[in-house]
């Protein structure tokens, strides 16, 4: 069964304290790894798609990287406005449809001023 | 640009009542997804459509749940009869066809069944 597992469940940082979130997956023949941000009372908001091991993408203080077994979301010098739940997701192995995604449980990030 | 629009934003109703959730996807998107989010189970895919046709409904919990997409700009998720364990936030998302196209989510309907 395809699984996407995120750690830690929750992370508390001081403003400016860099750290990383982890997303490990057991999907064979990975066809993309997605990162989303979710604020309270809102739907998930797309951040990045990664396709192959070694790929990296950046947006402001966020950088996502991908290996053959896991992905990391690095947060450099975070600010309180980076506080949110971060979700990763992957499509199932095989098939031709890229529509369906399996989501991880998410990491709740809190950045204190 | 208008995003995915869901209504109502909040719904409180009594057990046994019929509940209908509505979604308007982003124009031009070929896929539409219905998810349920709870603290215990996270974000779960219930059903998804491609070009208005249901493709995979394996996540629909039981026969009390049904979803329709009569046209490219509208979908409904219906629960009849509703039960307290159906209380959750229900999200609709849409995406274009193609590799790596991200899903765009609405802001959800918070459903409480008393």
gemmi code that builds the backbone of each chain (N, CA, C; Angstrom):
import gemmi

chains = {
    "A": [
        ("UNK", (0.847, -1.190, 0.000), (0.000, 0.000, 0.000), (0.885, 1.244, 0.000)),
        ("UNK", (0.534, 2.178, -0.877), (1.279, 3.432, -0.942), (1.088, 4.218, 0.345)),
        ("UNK", (2.193, 4.686, 0.897), (2.104, 5.467, 2.131), (2.985, 6.698, 2.055)),
        ("UNK", (2.488, 7.755, 2.675), (3.238, 9.014, 2.796), (3.241, 9.373, 4.277)),
        ("UNK", (4.427, 9.489, 4.856), (4.562, 9.716, 6.298), (5.377, 10.969, 6.553)),
        ("UNK", (4.837, 11.842, 7.398), (5.532, 13.095, 7.698), (6.013, 13.131, 9.139)),
        ("UNK", (7.149, 13.794, 9.344), (7.669, 13.992, 10.702), (8.422, 15.314, 10.764)),
        ("UNK", (8.448, 15.948, 11.955), (7.662, 15.570, 13.127), (6.198, 15.941, 12.955)),
        ("UNK", (5.362, 15.531, 13.892), (3.953, 15.915, 13.840), (3.802, 17.403, 14.107)),
        ("UNK", (4.638, 17.924, 15.016), (4.590, 19.346, 15.344), (6.005, 19.843, 15.573)),
        ("UNK", (6.235, 21.106, 15.231), (7.564, 21.701, 15.356), (7.411, 23.149, 15.798)),
        ("UNK", (8.077, 23.462, 16.889), (8.045, 24.840, 17.390), (9.425, 25.448, 17.207)),
        ("UNK", (9.489, 26.602, 16.563), (10.750, 27.282, 16.316), (10.687, 28.720, 16.791)),
        ("UNK", (11.850, 29.252, 17.119), (11.954, 30.681, 17.357), (12.187, 31.367, 16.004)),
        ("UNK", (11.727, 32.564, 15.889), (11.945, 33.329, 14.664), (13.435, 33.334, 14.335)),
        ("UNK", (13.769, 32.992, 13.099), (15.166, 32.951, 12.678), (15.852, 31.608, 12.857)),
        ("UNK", (15.186, 30.661, 13.525), (15.786, 29.348, 13.799), (15.448, 28.398, 12.645)),
        ("UNK", (16.402, 28.093, 11.818), (16.173, 27.252, 10.635), (15.965, 25.789, 11.027)),
        ("UNK", (15.187, 25.070, 10.224), (14.945, 23.656, 10.490), (14.417, 22.982, 9.226)),
        ("UNK", (14.102, 21.688, 9.348), (13.609, 20.919, 8.199), (12.452, 20.034, 8.607)),
        ("UNK", (11.530, 19.860, 7.674), (10.428, 18.924, 7.817), (10.682, 17.751, 6.873)),
        ("UNK", (10.239, 16.567, 7.295), (10.507, 15.369, 6.516), (9.228, 14.748, 5.979)),
        ("UNK", (9.327, 14.202, 4.775), (8.233, 13.451, 4.166), (8.832, 12.190, 3.540)),
        ("UNK", (8.488, 11.041, 4.077), (8.985, 9.790, 3.498), (7.837, 9.067, 2.804)),
        ("UNK", (8.154, 8.348, 1.744), (7.097, 7.713, 0.974), (7.508, 6.305, 0.575)),
        ("UNK", (6.508, 5.470, 0.376), (6.768, 4.087, -0.041), (6.179, 3.817, -1.410)),
        ("UNK", (5.830, 4.887, -2.127), (5.284, 4.737, -3.473), (6.405, 4.324, -4.412)),
        ("UNK", (6.259, 3.180, -5.057), (7.280, 2.759, -6.012), (7.048, 3.478, -7.338)),
        ("UNK", (8.142, 3.783, -8.009), (8.011, 4.510, -9.262), (7.363, 5.862, -9.064)),
        ("UNK", (7.927, 6.638, -8.160), (7.334, 7.932, -7.803), (7.089, 8.792, -9.033)),
        ("UNK", (5.893, 9.322, -9.121), (5.512, 10.171, -10.256), (5.233, 11.590, -9.802)),
        ("UNK", (5.966, 12.033, -8.824), (5.813, 13.404, -8.355), (5.590, 13.435, -6.858)),
        ("UNK", (6.116, 14.450, -6.218), (5.939, 14.652, -4.782), (5.532, 16.119, -4.618)),
        ("UNK", (4.391, 16.329, -3.942), (3.823, 17.672, -3.829), (3.926, 18.159, -2.393)),
        ("UNK", (4.206, 19.445, -2.252), (4.150, 20.091, -0.936), (3.059, 21.165, -0.951)),
        ("UNK", (2.286, 21.185, 0.152), (1.227, 22.169, 0.326), (1.378, 22.826, 1.691)),
        ("UNK", (0.837, 24.038, 1.790), (0.737, 24.744, 3.066), (-0.745, 24.926, 3.367)),
        ("UNK", (-1.133, 24.714, 4.631), (-2.527, 24.912, 5.023), (-2.603, 25.807, 6.245)),
        ("UNK", (-3.308, 26.911, 6.111), (-3.567, 27.814, 7.225), (-4.897, 27.445, 7.865)),
        ("UNK", (-5.081, 27.769, 9.159), (-6.338, 27.426, 9.844), (-7.552, 27.996, 9.124)),
        ("UNK", (-8.564, 27.165, 8.931), (-9.792, 27.607, 8.291), (-9.703, 27.751, 6.785)),
        ("UNK", (-8.593, 27.303, 6.209), (-8.389, 27.423, 4.756), (-8.081, 26.059, 4.144)),
        ("UNK", (-8.207, 25.992, 2.822), (-7.799, 24.782, 2.130), (-6.302, 24.779, 1.896)),
        ("UNK", (-5.728, 23.598, 1.628), (-4.292, 23.531, 1.318), (-3.941, 24.392, 0.108)),
        ("UNK", (-2.774, 25.015, 0.194), (-2.280, 25.882, -0.879), (-1.011, 25.263, -1.448)),
        ("UNK", (-0.964, 25.089, -2.762), (0.155, 24.434, -3.417), (1.446, 25.242, -3.264)),
        ("UNK", (2.539, 24.514, -2.957), (3.867, 25.136, -2.876), (4.792, 24.649, -3.993)),
        ("UNK", (5.054, 23.328, -4.023), (6.056, 22.780, -4.940), (5.631, 21.420, -5.481)),
        ("UNK", (6.181, 21.076, -6.664), (6.180, 19.716, -7.174), (7.623, 19.325, -7.472)),
        ("UNK", (8.008, 18.121, -7.028), (9.332, 17.574, -7.317), (9.139, 16.247, -8.037)),
        ("UNK", (10.015, 15.961, -9.025), (9.828, 14.757, -9.813), (10.930, 13.724, -9.645)),
        ("UNK", (12.166, 14.186, -9.484), (13.259, 13.219, -9.523), (14.259, 13.501, -8.402)),
        ("UNK", (14.934, 12.420, -7.970), (15.927, 12.532, -6.906), (16.979, 13.565, -7.285)),
        ("UNK", (17.291, 14.420, -6.322), (18.261, 15.473, -6.555), (17.635, 16.807, -6.923)),
        ("UNK", (16.368, 16.789, -7.239), (15.703, 18.023, -7.635), (15.474, 18.915, -6.419)),
        ("UNK", (15.582, 20.204, -6.607), (15.352, 21.186, -5.551), (14.500, 22.322, -6.112)),
        ("UNK", (13.619, 22.870, -5.247), (12.844, 24.057, -5.635), (12.775, 24.989, -4.447)),
        ("UNK", (12.768, 26.282, -4.723), (12.780, 27.288, -3.666), (11.687, 28.311, -3.855)),
        ("UNK", (11.196, 28.802, -2.710), (10.240, 29.895, -2.713), (10.410, 30.654, -1.411)),
        ("UNK", (10.912, 31.855, -1.518), (11.174, 32.689, -0.337), (12.036, 31.914, 0.661)),
        ("UNK", (11.554, 31.677, 1.857), (12.374, 31.023, 2.885), (12.275, 29.487, 2.830)),
        ("UNK", (11.553, 28.968, 1.881), (11.325, 27.531, 1.768), (12.132, 26.925, 0.626)),
        ("UNK", (12.718, 25.756, 0.898), (13.378, 24.984, -0.152), (13.014, 23.525, 0.006)),
        ("UNK", (12.506, 22.925, -1.061), (12.126, 21.520, -1.045), (13.151, 20.709, -1.828)),
        ("UNK", (13.525, 19.554, -1.252), (14.465, 18.657, -1.911), (13.887, 17.255, -1.937)),
        ("UNK", (14.403, 16.426, -2.851), (13.857, 15.077, -3.028), (14.996, 14.070, -3.182)),
        ("UNK", (14.892, 12.949, -2.436), (15.769, 11.807, -2.634), (14.893, 10.642, -3.093)),
        ("UNK", (15.486, 9.458, -3.213), (14.714, 8.307, -3.696), (13.683, 7.830, -2.689)),
        ("UNK", (13.860, 8.211, -1.419), (12.950, 7.692, -0.400), (12.221, 8.763, 0.383)),
        ("UNK", (12.695, 10.019, 0.279), (12.073, 11.038, 1.106), (12.271, 12.434, 0.512)),
        ("UNK", (11.505, 13.350, 1.061), (11.630, 14.752, 0.668), (11.763, 15.586, 1.932)),
        ("UNK", (12.485, 16.673, 1.816), (12.642, 17.595, 2.934), (12.150, 18.976, 2.524)),
        ("UNK", (11.533, 19.639, 3.488), (11.166, 21.035, 3.304), (12.002, 21.834, 4.301)),
        ("UNK", (12.983, 22.531, 3.777), (13.890, 23.304, 4.616), (13.327, 24.722, 4.777)),
        ("UNK", (13.327, 25.190, 6.017), (12.832, 26.545, 6.290), (13.988, 27.343, 6.870)),
        ("UNK", (14.385, 28.355, 6.136), (15.552, 29.164, 6.536), (15.087, 30.470, 7.160)),
        ("UNK", (15.592, 30.736, 8.356), (15.252, 31.973, 9.084), (13.758, 32.230, 9.073)),
        ("UNK", (12.961, 31.305, 9.618), (11.503, 31.444, 9.542), (10.990, 32.664, 10.281)),
        ("UNK", (9.818, 33.117, 9.842), (9.109, 34.219, 10.478), (7.779, 33.701, 11.004)),
        ("UNK", (7.156, 34.433, 11.933), (5.864, 33.970, 12.468), (4.827, 33.679, 11.380)),
        ("UNK", (4.869, 34.414, 10.278), (3.889, 34.190, 9.209), (4.105, 32.870, 8.468)),
        ("UNK", (5.194, 32.181, 8.743), (5.421, 30.844, 8.175), (4.686, 29.770, 8.970)),
        ("UNK", (4.105, 30.141, 10.102), (3.350, 29.184, 10.911), (2.154, 28.665, 10.125)),
        ("UNK", (2.058, 27.365, 10.018), (0.993, 26.715, 9.249), (1.197, 25.209, 9.372)),
        ("UNK", (0.277, 24.455, 8.793), (0.480, 23.017, 8.640), (1.013, 22.761, 7.242)),
        ("UNK", (2.079, 21.983, 7.150), (2.686, 21.666, 5.867), (2.396, 20.207, 5.535)),
        ("UNK", (1.839, 19.999, 4.347), (1.419, 18.674, 3.896), (2.226, 18.257, 2.680)),
        ("UNK", (2.587, 16.981, 2.638), (3.154, 16.460, 1.400), (2.213, 15.385, 0.847)),
        ("UNK", (2.319, 15.136, -0.444), (1.398, 14.204, -1.088), (2.069, 13.606, -2.315)),
        ("UNK", (1.621, 12.386, -2.690), (2.166, 11.716, -3.862), (1.053, 10.973, -4.582)),
        ("UNK", (1.123, 10.886, -5.909), (0.154, 10.087, -6.649), (0.493, 8.605, -6.479)),
        ("UNK", (-0.481, 7.713, -6.688), (-0.225, 6.287, -6.514), (0.697, 5.745, -7.594)),
        ("UNK", (1.311, 4.617, -7.322), (2.191, 3.984, -8.297), (1.384, 3.465, -9.474)),
        ("UNK", (2.015, 3.464, -10.624), (1.386, 2.883, -11.804), (0.289, 3.746, -12.372)),
        ("UNK", (-0.312, 3.283, -13.434), (-1.411, 4.003, -14.059), (-0.936, 5.216, -14.830)),
        ("UNK", (-1.889, 5.895, -15.424), (-1.542, 7.072, -16.218), (-2.149, 8.342, -15.635)),
        ("UNK", (-3.033, 8.180, -14.675), (-3.670, 9.361, -14.094), (-2.767, 9.979, -13.048)),
        ("UNK", (-2.572, 11.287, -13.160), (-1.792, 11.990, -12.146), (-2.694, 12.711, -11.172)),
        ("UNK", (-4.006, 12.453, -11.295), (-4.947, 13.229, -10.506), (-4.974, 12.865, -9.037)),
        ("UNK", (-5.022, 11.568, -8.748), (-5.240, 11.138, -7.371), (-3.981, 11.316, -6.538)),
        ("UNK", (-4.126, 11.824, -5.324), (-3.001, 12.029, -4.409), (-3.275, 11.377, -3.071)),
        ("UNK", (-2.211, 10.837, -2.452), (-2.258, 10.385, -1.059), (-1.503, 11.406, -0.231)),
        ("UNK", (-2.169, 11.966, 0.775), (-1.568, 12.995, 1.612), (-0.993, 12.404, 2.886)),
        ("UNK", (0.115, 13.007, 3.360), (0.620, 12.704, 4.680), (-0.229, 13.401, 5.737)),
        ("UNK", (0.074, 13.105, 6.995), (-0.719, 13.665, 8.097), (-0.393, 15.121, 8.378)),
        ("UNK", (0.732, 15.594, 7.860), (1.079, 16.989, 8.028), (2.003, 17.249, 9.208)),
        ("UNK", (2.745, 18.355, 9.137), (3.551, 18.868, 10.239), (3.027, 20.253, 10.591)),
        ("UNK", (2.670, 20.421, 11.854), (2.188, 21.718, 12.323), (3.391, 22.537, 12.766)),
        ("UNK", (3.671, 23.599, 12.034), (4.823, 24.454, 12.330), (4.348, 25.715, 13.038)),
        ("UNK", (4.968, 26.006, 14.179), (4.694, 27.243, 14.904), (6.004, 27.985, 15.055)),
        ("UNK", (6.021, 29.237, 14.607), (7.218, 30.075, 14.722), (6.914, 31.215, 15.688)),
        ("UNK", (7.639, 31.248, 16.776), (7.430, 32.271, 17.798), (8.305, 33.494, 17.535)),
        ("UNK", (7.756, 34.705, 17.748), (8.565, 35.915, 17.536), (9.661, 36.060, 18.589)),
    ],
    "B": [
        ("UNK", (-8.194, 35.898, -10.424), (-8.911, 34.712, -10.906), (-9.695, 34.085, -9.759)),
        ("UNK", (-10.905, 33.637, -10.053), (-11.697, 32.973, -9.032), (-11.115, 31.599, -8.785)),
        ("UNK", (-11.031, 31.245, -7.519), (-10.549, 29.916, -7.172), (-11.705, 28.956, -7.088)),
        ("UNK", (-11.487, 27.829, -6.426), (-12.538, 26.847, -6.199), (-13.492, 27.423, -5.156)),
        ("UNK", (-14.774, 27.393, -5.461), (-15.767, 27.988, -4.567), (-16.639, 26.900, -3.969)),
        ("UNK", (-16.694, 26.867, -2.639), (-17.514, 25.879, -1.958), (-18.607, 26.570, -1.143)),
        ("UNK", (-19.743, 25.916, -1.061), (-20.813, 26.418, -0.210), (-21.599, 25.259, 0.382)),
        ("UNK", (-22.163, 25.436, 1.572), (-21.917, 26.566, 2.462), (-20.546, 26.471, 3.118)),
        ("UNK", (-20.111, 27.497, 3.814), (-18.839, 27.419, 4.542), (-19.007, 26.657, 5.848)),
        ("UNK", (-20.163, 26.790, 6.433), (-20.458, 26.078, 7.680), (-21.855, 25.479, 7.573)),
        ("UNK", (-22.013, 24.297, 8.128), (-23.326, 23.654, 8.150), (-23.462, 22.916, 9.464)),
        ("UNK", (-24.535, 23.230, 10.165), (-24.853, 22.513, 11.393), (-26.247, 21.935, 11.229)),
        ("UNK", (-26.378, 20.630, 11.430), (-27.671, 20.013, 11.246), (-27.805, 18.830, 12.199)),
        ("UNK", (-29.002, 18.341, 12.300), (-29.249, 17.226, 13.214), (-29.091, 15.881, 12.505)),
        ("UNK", (-28.718, 14.914, 13.287), (-28.562, 13.552, 12.784), (-29.812, 13.119, 12.027)),
        ("UNK", (-29.591, 12.462, 10.896), (-30.701, 11.958, 10.105), (-31.100, 12.875, 8.961)),
        ("UNK", (-30.663, 14.127, 9.023), (-31.013, 15.065, 7.967), (-30.111, 14.860, 6.742)),
        ("UNK", (-30.633, 15.286, 5.603), (-29.839, 15.251, 4.376), (-28.955, 16.499, 4.307)),
        ("UNK", (-27.721, 16.300, 3.902), (-26.772, 17.401, 3.775), (-26.260, 17.433, 2.336)),
        ("UNK", (-26.237, 18.617, 1.740), (-25.705, 18.767, 0.384), (-24.630, 19.837, 0.381)),
        ("UNK", (-23.446, 19.428, -0.035), (-22.317, 20.344, -0.155), (-22.093, 20.631, -1.633)),
        ("UNK", (-21.707, 21.882, -1.930), (-21.602, 22.306, -3.326), (-20.210, 22.810, -3.657)),
        ("UNK", (-19.837, 22.637, -4.915), (-18.501, 23.036, -5.347), (-18.539, 23.546, -6.777)),
        ("UNK", (-17.868, 24.665, -6.989), (-17.655, 25.185, -8.336), (-16.155, 25.157, -8.599)),
        ("UNK", (-15.693, 24.313, -9.510), (-14.250, 24.220, -9.755), (-13.748, 25.410, -10.566)),
        ("UNK", (-12.435, 25.490, -10.705), (-11.831, 26.518, -11.539), (-12.130, 26.193, -13.003)),
        ("UNK", (-12.538, 27.208, -13.725), (-12.901, 27.015, -15.126), (-11.728, 26.434, -15.920)),
        ("UNK", (-12.023, 25.397, -16.697), (-10.991, 24.791, -17.532), (-10.281, 23.618, -16.895)),
        ("UNK", (-10.518, 23.394, -15.615), (-9.899, 22.246, -14.956), (-10.677, 20.973, -15.280)),
        ("UNK", (-9.925, 19.896, -15.558), (-10.549, 18.642, -15.969), (-10.865, 17.708, -14.805)),
        ("UNK", (-10.145, 17.883, -13.701), (-10.328, 16.999, -12.554), (-11.030, 17.744, -11.424)),
        ("UNK", (-11.882, 17.005, -10.713), (-12.506, 17.529, -9.499), (-12.438, 16.466, -8.424)),
        ("UNK", (-12.065, 16.894, -7.227), (-11.837, 15.982, -6.108), (-12.661, 16.418, -4.900)),
        ("UNK", (-13.162, 15.449, -4.167), (-13.789, 15.695, -2.870), (-12.949, 14.995, -1.790)),
        ("UNK", (-12.576, 15.769, -0.758), (-11.804, 15.260, 0.359), (-12.570, 15.507, 1.663)),
        ("UNK", (-12.200, 14.722, 2.670), (-12.677, 14.943, 4.026), (-11.455, 15.050, 4.930)),
        ("UNK", (-11.478, 16.031, 5.836), (-10.352, 16.214, 6.748), (-10.810, 16.169, 8.192)),
        ("UNK", (-10.188, 15.301, 8.981), (-10.429, 15.215, 10.417), (-9.087, 15.162, 11.131)),
        ("UNK", (-9.108, 15.441, 12.420), (-7.874, 15.377, 13.201), (-7.323, 13.962, 13.214)),
        ("UNK", (-8.211, 12.991, 13.328), (-7.767, 11.607, 13.480), (-7.222, 11.025, 12.173)),
        ("UNK", (-7.860, 11.314, 11.068), (-7.543, 10.636, 9.814), (-6.877, 11.519, 8.767)),
        ("UNK", (-6.750, 12.813, 9.088), (-6.105, 13.713, 8.135), (-6.975, 13.974, 6.929)),
        ("UNK", (-6.334, 14.193, 5.785), (-7.024, 14.533, 4.551), (-7.220, 13.249, 3.737)),
        ("UNK", (-8.462, 12.882, 3.532), (-8.782, 11.635, 2.831), (-9.538, 11.932, 1.543)),
        ("UNK", (-9.126, 11.309, 0.473), (-9.839, 11.453, -0.787), (-11.103, 10.598, -0.764)),
        ("UNK", (-12.229, 11.214, -1.068), (-13.495, 10.485, -1.105), (-13.806, 9.980, -2.508)),
        ("UNK", (-13.732, 10.885, -3.480), (-14.071, 10.558, -4.859), (-13.438, 11.591, -5.766)),
        ("UNK", (-13.136, 11.181, -7.018), (-12.729, 12.200, -7.955), (-13.310, 11.949, -9.340)),
        ("UNK", (-13.469, 13.023, -10.080), (-14.057, 13.030, -11.414), (-13.009, 13.506, -12.433)),
        ("UNK", (-13.103, 12.964, -13.618), (-12.332, 13.462, -14.746), (-13.321, 13.758, -15.871)),
        ("UNK", (-13.345, 15.001, -16.316), (-14.306, 15.402, -17.356), (-15.735, 14.983, -16.988)),
        ("UNK", (-16.100, 15.260, -15.754), (-17.448, 15.063, -15.198), (-17.795, 13.591, -14.932)),
        ("UNK", (-16.890, 12.675, -15.201), (-17.149, 11.257, -15.007), (-16.464, 10.777, -13.737)),
        ("UNK", (-17.193, 10.095, -12.825), (-16.534, 9.579, -11.613), (-15.522, 8.501, -11.969)),
        ("UNK", (-14.298, 8.664, -11.499), (-13.203, 7.744, -11.824), (-12.928, 6.782, -10.682)),
        ("UNK", (-12.908, 7.279, -9.477), (-12.558, 6.450, -8.325), (-13.374, 6.918, -7.129)),
        ("UNK", (-14.273, 6.073, -6.670), (-15.083, 6.416, -5.489), (-14.773, 5.486, -4.322)),
        ("UNK", (-13.603, 4.875, -4.351), (-13.248, 3.891, -3.331), (-13.122, 4.501, -1.938)),
        ("UNK", (-12.978, 5.807, -1.856), (-12.872, 6.469, -0.560), (-14.193, 6.875, 0.048)),
        ("UNK", (-15.268, 6.712, -0.677), (-16.584, 7.055, -0.138), (-16.896, 6.064, 0.985)),
        ("UNK", (-17.173, 6.580, 2.176), (-17.253, 5.687, 3.337), (-18.385, 4.674, 3.271)),
        ("UNK", (-19.501, 5.024, 2.743), (-20.625, 4.082, 2.691), (-21.706, 4.642, 1.787)),
        ("UNK", (-22.762, 3.872, 1.632), (-23.804, 4.243, 0.682), (-24.536, 5.523, 1.051)),
        ("UNK", (-24.346, 5.985, 2.241), (-25.014, 7.245, 2.621), (-24.409, 8.435, 1.889)),
        ("UNK", (-23.225, 8.253, 1.347), (-22.530, 9.317, 0.625), (-22.711, 9.124, -0.881)),
        ("UNK", (-23.002, 10.231, -1.563), (-23.068, 10.193, -3.017), (-22.553, 11.510, -3.569)),
        ("UNK", (-21.992, 11.486, -4.760), (-21.469, 12.692, -5.393), (-21.871, 12.693, -6.854)),
        ("UNK", (-22.115, 13.888, -7.347), (-22.491, 14.055, -8.745), (-21.738, 15.230, -9.348)),
        ("UNK", (-21.584, 15.179, -10.646), (-21.003, 16.310, -11.371), (-21.789, 16.454, -12.671)),
        ("UNK", (-22.906, 17.157, -12.639), (-23.780, 17.248, -13.813), (-23.185, 18.035, -14.968)),
        ("UNK", (-22.236, 18.918, -14.658), (-21.560, 19.667, -15.725), (-20.180, 20.084, -15.233)),
        ("UNK", (-19.426, 20.716, -16.102), (-18.028, 21.029, -15.801), (-17.856, 22.107, -14.744)),
        ("UNK", (-18.922, 22.785, -14.373), (-18.775, 23.898, -13.449), (-19.493, 23.678, -12.125)),
        ("UNK", (-19.909, 22.448, -11.855), (-20.674, 22.245, -10.621), (-20.617, 20.789, -10.172)),
        ("UNK", (-20.437, 20.606, -8.860), (-20.477, 19.269, -8.286), (-21.134, 19.337, -6.918)),
        ("UNK", (-21.758, 18.242, -6.514), (-22.356, 18.145, -5.188), (-21.895, 16.882, -4.492)),
        ("UNK", (-21.803, 16.970, -3.183), (-21.565, 15.813, -2.322), (-22.726, 15.760, -1.347)),
        ("UNK", (-23.422, 14.629, -1.345), (-24.624, 14.518, -0.540), (-24.454, 13.422, 0.509)),
        ("UNK", (-24.944, 13.686, 1.699), (-24.953, 12.695, 2.775), (-26.396, 12.527, 3.230)),
        ("UNK", (-26.898, 11.294, 3.131), (-28.276, 11.033, 3.505), (-28.437, 9.578, 3.951)),
        ("UNK", (-28.814, 9.320, 5.211), (-28.962, 10.276, 6.302), (-27.615, 10.602, 6.951)),
        ("UNK", (-27.499, 11.774, 7.515), (-26.254, 12.172, 8.154), (-26.146, 11.588, 9.562)),
        ("UNK", (-24.896, 11.390, 10.007), (-24.619, 10.862, 11.337), (-23.543, 11.731, 11.990)),
        ("UNK", (-23.489, 11.740, 13.335), (-22.483, 12.572, 14.029), (-21.055, 12.286, 13.570)),
        ("UNK", (-20.737, 11.045, 13.226), (-19.366, 10.724, 12.803), (-19.011, 11.293, 11.434)),
        ("UNK", (-19.980, 11.868, 10.754), (-19.696, 12.540, 9.483), (-19.164, 13.958, 9.690)),
        ("UNK", (-19.176, 14.415, 10.928), (-18.682, 15.766, 11.227), (-17.208, 15.867, 10.840)),
        ("UNK", (-16.880, 16.865, 10.027), (-15.533, 17.028, 9.486), (-15.519, 18.293, 8.638)),
        ("UNK", (-14.352, 18.603, 8.088), (-14.265, 19.642, 7.063), (-14.152, 18.945, 5.714)),
        ("UNK", (-15.025, 19.322, 4.807), (-15.042, 18.725, 3.473), (-14.475, 19.732, 2.474)),
        ("UNK", (-13.477, 19.272, 1.731), (-12.832, 20.126, 0.739), (-13.124, 19.625, -0.666)),
        ("UNK", (-13.251, 20.572, -1.550), (-13.307, 20.305, -2.972), (-12.025, 20.884, -3.588)),
        ("UNK", (-11.474, 20.192, -4.565), (-10.280, 20.672, -5.262), (-10.438, 20.391, -6.748)),
        ("UNK", (-9.736, 21.153, -7.554), (-9.742, 20.891, -8.998), (-8.327, 21.055, -9.545)),
        ("UNK", (-8.069, 20.406, -10.664), (-6.760, 20.540, -11.305), (-6.902, 20.361, -12.803)),
        ("UNK", (-5.944, 20.921, -13.540), (-5.926, 20.671, -14.983), (-5.421, 19.256, -15.258)),
        ("UNK", (-5.592, 18.809, -16.497), (-5.035, 17.540, -16.929), (-3.523, 17.673, -17.036)),
        ("UNK", (-2.800, 16.571, -16.754), (-1.377, 16.590, -17.060), (-0.481, 16.347, -15.873)),
        ("UNK", (0.724, 15.870, -16.202), (1.724, 15.504, -15.215), (2.093, 16.683, -14.330)),
        ("UNK", (2.013, 16.438, -13.026), (2.489, 17.432, -12.082), (1.595, 18.628, -11.872)),
        ("UNK", (0.421, 18.602, -12.469), (-0.477, 19.737, -12.264), (-1.005, 19.715, -10.837)),
        ("UNK", (-0.845, 20.810, -10.091), (-1.277, 20.799, -8.695), (-2.787, 20.900, -8.567)),
        ("UNK", (-3.280, 20.383, -7.466), (-4.690, 20.545, -7.138), (-4.873, 21.877, -6.408)),
        ("UNK", (-5.940, 22.561, -6.754), (-6.273, 23.831, -6.123), (-7.511, 23.611, -5.264)),
        ("UNK", (-7.398, 23.953, -3.994), (-8.443, 23.651, -3.029), (-9.334, 24.849, -2.747)),
        ("UNK", (-10.608, 24.566, -2.476), (-11.483, 25.564, -1.898), (-11.212, 25.692, -0.404)),
        ("UNK", (-11.938, 26.566, 0.244), (-11.736, 26.781, 1.676), (-12.581, 25.852, 2.550)),
        ("UNK", (-13.302, 24.952, 1.942), (-13.952, 23.886, 2.679), (-15.305, 24.237, 3.253)),
        ("UNK", (-16.026, 23.188, 3.624), (-17.283, 23.292, 4.367), (-17.084, 22.585, 5.695)),
        ("UNK", (-17.268, 23.333, 6.773), (-17.167, 22.716, 8.108), (-18.536, 22.176, 8.483)),
        ("UNK", (-18.645, 20.872, 8.566), (-19.927, 20.207, 8.808), (-19.988, 19.666, 10.222)),
        ("UNK", (-21.043, 20.024, 10.920), (-21.275, 19.502, 12.262), (-22.633, 18.837, 12.297)),
        ("UNK", (-22.633, 17.558, 12.657), (-23.880, 16.798, 12.762), (-24.150, 16.560, 14.249)),
        ("UNK", (-25.253, 17.070, 14.722), (-25.567, 16.986, 16.157), (-26.373, 15.731, 16.492)),
    ],
}
model = gemmi.Model(1)
for chain_id, residues in chains.items():
    chain = gemmi.Chain(chain_id)
    for i, (resn, *xyz) in enumerate(residues, 1):
        res = gemmi.Residue()
        res.name, res.seqid = resn, gemmi.SeqId(i, " ")
        for name, pos in zip(("N", "CA", "C"), xyz):
            atom = gemmi.Atom()
            atom.name, atom.element = name, gemmi.Element(name[0])
            atom.pos, atom.b_iso = gemmi.Position(*pos), 0.0
            res.add_atom(atom)
        chain.add_residue(res)
    model.add_chain(chain)
structure = gemmi.Structure()
structure.add_model(model)
structure.setup_entities()
